[in-house]
Amino acid sequence: MQVHKYDVVIVGAGGAGMRAAIEAGQRSRTAVLTKIYPTRSHTGAAQGGMCAALANVEEDNWEWHTFDTIKGGDYLVDQDAAEVMAKEAIDAVLDLEKMGLPFNRTPEGRIDQRRFGGHTRDHGKSPVRRACYAADRTGHMILQTLYQNCVKHNVEFYNEYYVLDLIMTEVDGVRRPSGVVSYDLASGEIHVFQAKSIVFASGGCGKIFKTTSNAHTLTGDGMAIALRSGLPLEDMEFVQFHPTGLAGLGILVSEAARGEGGILRNSEGERFMERYAPTIKDLAPRDIVARSMANEVREGRGCGPNKDYVLLDLTHLEPAHIDAKLPDITEFARTYLGVEPYTEPVPVFPTAHYAMGGIPTNIEAEVFRNSEETIPGLYAAGEVACVSVHGSNRLGTNSLLDINVFGRRAGIQAAQYAATAEFLPIPDDATERTEALLELMRSGHGEEKVGVLRKELQDVMDADMQVFRTAKTIHSALDKIAELEDRYTRIAIQDQGKRFNLDLLEAVELGFLLELAKVMAVAALHREESRGGHFREDFPDRDDENFMKHSMAYLDPEAETDSVAGIRLETKPVIFTRYEPMERKY
């Protein structure tokens, strides 16, 4: 066992992790542990923009942005978090500009802005241009800019170090974080990183689903590690299905395409969003657009030989405009579907995109031990976290904003805590759980294959836990997950080597996916209402009286929730400041 000591250890090198590292690295000795090379992180796949009420193109203010975020999240948003994010959005964009990010510009030289779904002026009266962007490569530009600035501030990176466990040390009867256990992919060795502060910024869990815009690395590691360490996960039933994934593939076509004037059409050529959201049409929040598209297909107005997708029409836009504003996504359509967007509409259908739930935090990025107490020295930011700034449905461009605002806060808080804290002792058995897990994977002689089980999990989650859900489909998913968990105990991997053993790591990741899918399904079964990204056809209405609260799921071997063993559900109140729930019309 090799032990490294740092003031701050950050798990994950995406946007949130590197934004935290920039702040922590200027104040303390900081290490970043990442599964992949930092500039390959999934933040780089974000296309459309990062919103802020700069008012560079038309009138705007942070209060309208706050309201849109809360209403877009179907009022499950913690309103103090939404206010912080909207207020700090302006400085977050300007900070990136000063770091060197090449935003698109207006003729006057200001940062240009465009429309995005759910963002409005005057509390919902009409769309507003709020998204700051760098063509349709905004996430890529943010990732490169943050990495360059991390290098500038001498942040130490440990690339291809898989964090597999959180070390907790008991102090005065209370368990507190003292480090993490990681697996070095290059050598197969176990490394312990002792730290005064730990920040989880390890991303989402989209690979639970088959049709997803998420990279293969997004297996919910941070969420599952927190869950296994006795911490809760908040609002895991809420998953966003982005309306415009390339049909059959899930590869993302940015909302920017609709922000620049793209129109969704059914098999009859109708602009059907005029029926579902007459005010802002194709720029309604993502959950509404995704359900509308799925409904068009279900009612027989889908396109193609199997009538299983709708069309995104860009043909009325000037080719020069498409090339300037949407170069990457139009190339995706040509490469993957053989469609020329200048002259042909692009086949699209909803794809699993973003987890609104995750490790619960407050606005300072401090992780909750339960619904009331936070844990000193433990922080989370980005998609792995749930500060509940997104509620039950995230607005487009709020994710790139979230990682910058709360990543920055996490880095500052972690460094400030480390400045006065002492290193906690690492228990003698700190690596036992990880070593036992890896040995179990290596020594398995069963007949089950990791790839087969993963595919069956993704297939059932696509079939039973996607845009529409019922108690029947959720129970079907839970039954399949239980079967897969049993079969998982009999897996075998081919590669028995130590160096670059991806077979071994994929087996571990499958365990994470199964655990998170189970939590997601149990929370969805318990929430007997429809809200944001969670739509129960057997309970189609929002129920503020019984479900205006966050779900908190714990691993508990002795618990049984809705006939599912091992999961305990509790709740946490939603924080209100100024906006009372109202009907969600667009």
C-alpha positions, 0 to 999 in steps of 0.5 A, a space after each residue: 500500500 502506497 500512501 500520499 498526503 495532500 491537503 485537498 484531494 479532488 476525485 474527478 477532472 471534469 469541469 467541476 473537479 478542475 474548477 475546484 482544483 484552480 481554487 484549491 491549488 492556489 491555497 493548498 497542496 492539491 491532487 486531482 485523481 481521474 479515471 481518464 486524461 483530464 481533457 477527455 472528461 465528459 464536460 468536453 461533450 457539452 455543446 450548446 452554452 453556459 447561461 448568465 444574465 449578462 444582457 449583452 444582446 437583450 434585456 435580462 437579469 439574474 432574478 429572471 434566471 432564478 425563476 426560470 431555473 425554479 420553474 424549469 425544475 418543477 419547483 423541487 429546486 432548493 431556491 437558495 441554491 438557484 439564487 446563488 447560481 444565477 447571481 454568480 453566473 455573471 462572474 463565472 462567465 467573466 472568470 472563464 473569459 479572463 482565463 482565456 476561453 474564446 467565446 463567440 462575439 457580437 459585432 461590438 466585441 461582447 460575449 454573444 448570447 443565444 436562446 435556450 430551452 426554458 430561459 425566458 424574460 419577464 418571468 416566462 413571457 417570451 424566450 431570452 438570449 442568455 446562453 454564452 457559447 463557443 460555437 457548439 463546442 462550449 464544454 470542450 473549450 471550458 475543459 481545455 481552459 480549466 486544464 491550462 489554468 490548473 497547470 498554471 497553478 501547479 495542481 498535481 494530476 494522477 491520471 488513470 487512478 480509479 477511486 474505488 473507496 472513501 476512507 472514514 475515520 471515527 473521531 469522537 464517535 462520528 465517522 469523518 473522511 480521512 482519504 480515498 483508496 485508488 487503483 492505478 490502472 498502469 500498474 494495478 497497485 493500490 494507492 491511498 491518498 490521505 487528505 484533510 479535505 476531499 471533493 467528489 466531482 466524478 460525474 454522472 451515471 448515464 451508462 445505466 441506460 442503453 440510449 444515452 449521450 453519456 461517455 462509457 466512463 460515466 458509471 456513477 462511481 462517486 455516487 456509488 462510493 458515497 452510498 456504500 460509505 453510508 451516505 445518502 443519495 438525493 432525488 435519484 428518480 429524476 433523470 433527464 432525457 435530452 429530446 434530441 439524440 440522434 435516433 437509434 444512437 443517442 449521440 447528442 444534437 445540442 439544444 443550440 440547434 433549436 436555439 438557432 431556429 431548428 424546428 421539430 416536426 412529425 411525420 405530417 410535417 407539423 411543428 407539433 410543439 405548438 400544441 404542447 408549449 404554445 408560447 416558447 414552442 421548441 424551446 420548452 424545458 427538456 422534460 416537456 419536449 422529450 415527452 411531447 416527442 415520445 407522445 407523437 411517436 406513441 400516437 402514430 405520428 413518428 417518422 421512418 420505416 418503424 415510425 420511431 423518431 421525429 425530425 429536427 428541421 434545419 433546412 430553412 436556415 442558411 448553410 453559412 449560419 449552420 456552419 458558423 453556429 453548429 459545425 460539430 452537430 451537423 457533422 455528427 448527422 452526416 457521419 453517423 446517419 448519412 443525413 445532410 442537414 442543409 437539405 434534410 431534416 435530422 432523425 432524433 429521439 430522447 436520450 438519457 442525458 443527465 442525473 438531477 440527483 446525486 450526493 446531497 450538498 448545501 450551497 457551500 458544497 458540503 456533503 450531508 450525512 443525513 437530511 440535517 447534518 453535514 460532514 466536515 471536510 467532505 464536499 461534492 460538485 457537478 453532476 455527482 452532487 445534488 445541491 438541488 439547483 436543478 430540482 426535477 429537471 435541469 434547464 439547458 446550459 445550467 450544467 456548465 454553469 453549475 460546475 463552475 459556480 459550485 466547483 469554485 465554491 467546493 474548491 474554496 471551502 475545501 482549501 479553507 477547511 484544510 488550512 486549519 484541520 489536521 490529518 486524521 489517521 488512516 485505519 489499518 484496514 483502510 484498503 481491505 474492502 477494495 482489495 477484497 472487491 478486486 480479488 473477488 472480481 479476479 477469482 470469479 470462475 462463474 459463467 456470467 460475462 460483464 458485457 452481457 449483464 451490462 447490456 441486459 441492465 441497460 435494455 431493461 432500464 431503457 424499456 421500463 424506466 425511460 420517459 414514461 413510467 408506471 408501477 408495473 414497469 418499475 417493478 419489472 425493472 426491479 425484478 430484472 435488477 434483482 436477477 442481475 445482482 444474483 448473476 453478478 455474484 457469478 461473473 468471470 473476467 478474462 484478463 488476470 493481469 495487473 497492467 491496464 486491466 480494463 476487464 477488472 475495472 468494468 466488472 467493478 463499474 457494473 456493480 456500481 451501475 446495478 446498485 444505482 439502478 436499484 436506488 433509482 427504481 425504488 425512489 421512482 416507485 415511491 414517488 407517486 406523482 409526475 414531476 419534471 423528468 419523472 413521469 408516472 402515467 399511473 399518477 400523471 399529476 404533480 402532487 405538492 401536498 405529498 411529494 414536495 420534498 426530496 427523496 434520500 436513499 440509503 443502503 441499509 441491509 435491514 431495511 425494506 422499502 416497497 418490498 425491495 430489501 436493502 434500501 431505506 428511503 427518507 425525505 428532506 424538505 425543499 428550501 423556499 425563498 420567494 417563489 411559490 409553486 404554480 402551474 407550469 405553463 409554457 
